[in-house]
Amino acid sequence: MSKIENLLWGDRDDPRRELAELFPGEGESVTVRARDWARRVVDEAGVPGDDELRVIKTLRDAEPRLSLKPARYLAAQLNV
């Protein structure tokens, strides 16, 4: 039922919640750890940071558990 509610009302989940599960650790924030990982992956793949679609695909290929919303969040973080 939650999928229908997401379609009707929008997905209000915080993408940082999923990132915290994928990038656990102490010290620096989840966003910093995830952004550093994403930057390494994108740089190694040779994808320009301003090509959001390719960045998202590259990140999701590198980490299959990464869903679309957190991948978009990370792509936006890299483009800042």
GULUM-896814 format. One record per residue (C-alpha): x, y, z; residue in three letters; residue number from 1. Coordinates in Angstrom, 3 decimals. Example, Ala and Ser with C-alpha at 12.3 -4.5 7.8 and 13.67 -1.06 7.14 Angstrom:
BEGIN
<<12.300 -4.500 7.800> ALA 1>
<<13.670 -1.060 7.140> SER 2>
This chain:
BEGIN
<<0.000 0.000 0.000> MET 1>
<<2.870 2.426 0.654> SER 2>
<<3.811 2.428 -3.058> LYS 3>
<<0.347 3.722 -3.932> ILE 4>
<<0.622 6.379 -1.240> GLU 5>
<<4.031 7.417 -2.597> ASN 6>
<<2.518 7.789 -6.056> LEU 7>
<<-0.394 9.834 -4.735> LEU 8>
<<1.348 12.017 -2.167> TRP 9>
<<5.018 11.817 -3.165> GLY 10>
<<7.928 10.068 -1.531> ASP 11>
<<8.795 11.969 1.612> ARG 12>
<<11.604 9.643 2.740> ASP 13>
<<14.887 11.340 3.534> ASP 14>
<<17.558 9.982 1.148> PRO 15>
<<20.141 10.326 3.915> ARG 16>
<<18.381 7.525 5.785> ARG 17>
<<19.250 5.006 3.049> GLU 18>
<<22.752 6.442 2.747> LEU 19>
<<23.268 5.867 6.482> ALA 20>
<<22.471 2.182 5.945> GLU 21>
<<24.813 1.891 2.968> LEU 22>
<<27.677 3.937 4.434> PHE 23>
<<27.751 3.258 8.178> PRO 24>
<<30.541 4.553 10.331> GLY 25>
<<31.689 6.892 13.027> GLU 26>
<<33.155 10.353 12.804> GLY 27>
<<32.294 12.357 9.724> GLU 28>
<<28.694 12.662 8.635> SER 29>
<<26.928 10.171 6.422> VAL 30>
<<26.618 12.744 3.661> THR 31>
<<30.370 13.392 3.679> VAL 32>
<<31.211 9.662 3.541> ARG 33>
<<28.683 9.019 0.772> ALA 34>
<<29.760 12.086 -1.203> ARG 35>
<<33.442 11.086 -0.977> ASP 36>
<<32.581 7.581 -2.209> TRP 37>
<<30.452 8.999 -5.027> ALA 38>
<<33.182 11.409 -6.111> ARG 39>
<<35.739 8.562 -6.268> ARG 40>
<<33.367 6.363 -8.287> VAL 41>
<<32.492 9.133 -10.732> VAL 42>
<<36.119 10.247 -11.126> ASP 43>
<<37.291 6.667 -11.744> GLU 44>
<<34.564 6.235 -14.364> ALA 45>
<<35.557 9.508 -16.054> GLY 46>
<<32.017 10.867 -15.888> VAL 47>
<<31.674 14.661 -15.703> PRO 48>
<<29.990 15.733 -12.462> GLY 49>
<<27.517 17.975 -14.264> ASP 50>
<<26.080 15.090 -16.343> ASP 51>
<<23.466 14.119 -13.751> GLU 52>
<<21.975 11.159 -15.625> LEU 53>
<<25.348 9.516 -16.223> ARG 54>
<<26.414 10.208 -12.639> VAL 55>
<<23.254 8.548 -11.298> ILE 56>
<<23.709 5.524 -13.566> LYS 57>
<<27.380 5.211 -12.624> THR 58>
<<26.589 5.372 -8.901> LEU 59>
<<23.775 2.834 -9.148> ARG 60>
<<25.938 0.495 -11.221> ASP 61>
<<28.689 0.739 -8.605> ALA 62>
<<26.269 0.130 -5.702> GLU 63>
<<23.166 -1.825 -6.791> PRO 64>
<<21.455 -1.293 -3.413> ARG 65>
<<21.415 2.475 -4.024> LEU 66>
<<17.904 3.533 -5.000> SER 67>
<<17.077 6.432 -7.286> LEU 68>
<<16.312 9.136 -4.730> LYS 69>
<<19.606 8.836 -2.796> PRO 70>
<<21.496 8.570 -6.099> ALA 71>
<<19.900 11.823 -7.268> ARG 72>
<<20.740 13.398 -3.913> TYR 73>
<<24.408 12.395 -4.290> LEU 74>
<<24.535 13.580 -7.897> ALA 75>
<<23.264 16.966 -6.757> ALA 76>
<<25.904 17.037 -3.991> GLN 77>
<<28.659 16.441 -6.554> LEU 78>
<<27.382 19.185 -8.822> ASN 79>
<<27.593 21.888 -6.145> VAL 80>
